[in-house]
């Protein structure tokens, strides 16, 4: 599952603002803002939409053997 840290890293790599990500994923800006600050986890549909739009831009989420988020990789 996408983490706030991975979301921030992916946006930085893509040179997107939180607003850019929200618009591309068709979610509210507050959803992205609150998620990335760790205030709340978006509902499943919104989290999936965010993950999907990042993936469509070549962002691969990386996880360690225990399933913990370990970073991102860009496939371009």
C-alpha positions in Angstrom: 0.0 0.0 0.0 1.2 3.5 -0.9 2.7 5.4 2.1 2.7 9.1 2.6 6.5 9.1 2.2 6.3 7.3 -1.1 3.6 9.8 -2.3 5.8 12.8 -1.5 8.8 11.2 -3.1 6.9 10.3 -6.2 5.5 13.8 -6.5 8.9 15.3 -6.1 10.4 13.1 -8.8 7.5 14.0 -11.1 7.8 17.6 -10.1 4.1 17.7 -9.2 2.4 19.7 -6.5 -0.2 18.2 -4.2 -2.8 20.0 -6.3 -1.4 18.3 -9.5 -1.7 14.9 -8.0 -5.2 15.5 -6.6 -6.4 16.7 -10.0 -4.8 13.8 -11.9 -6.2 11.3 -9.4 -9.6 13.0 -9.3 -9.5 13.3 -5.5 -9.8 16.3 -3.2 -6.7 18.3 -2.5 -7.4 17.8 1.2 -7.2 14.0 0.6 -3.7 14.3 -0.7 -2.6 16.9 1.9 -4.0 15.0 4.9 -2.6 11.7 3.6 0.9 13.1 3.0 0.9 14.7 6.5 -0.2 11.4 8.1 -3.4 12.9 9.4 -5.6 10.2 7.8 -5.6 7.3 5.3 -7.8 8.0 2.3 -10.7 5.6 1.6 -9.7 2.7 -0.5 -11.0 4.1 -3.8 -9.0 7.4 -3.4 -5.8 5.6 -2.3 -6.1 3.3 -5.3 -6.7 6.3 -7.6 -3.6 8.0 -6.3 -1.5 4.9 -6.7 -2.9 4.3 -10.2 -2.0 7.8 -11.5 1.5 7.5 -10.0 1.9 4.1 -11.6 0.7 5.4 -15.0 3.6 7.9 -14.8 6.2 5.1 -14.3 6.4 5.2 -10.5 7.0 1.7 -9.0 6.5 1.3 -5.2 9.2 -0.7 -3.5 8.8 -2.9 -0.4 11.2 -5.0 1.6 10.8 -8.7 2.3 8.5 -8.0 5.3 6.2 -5.9 3.2 7.4 -2.5 4.6 7.7 0.4 2.2 11.3 1.0 1.2 11.0 3.6 -1.5 10.1 4.2 -5.1 11.6 3.5 -8.5 10.9 5.4 -11.7 10.4 3.3 -14.9 10.6 5.7 -17.8 
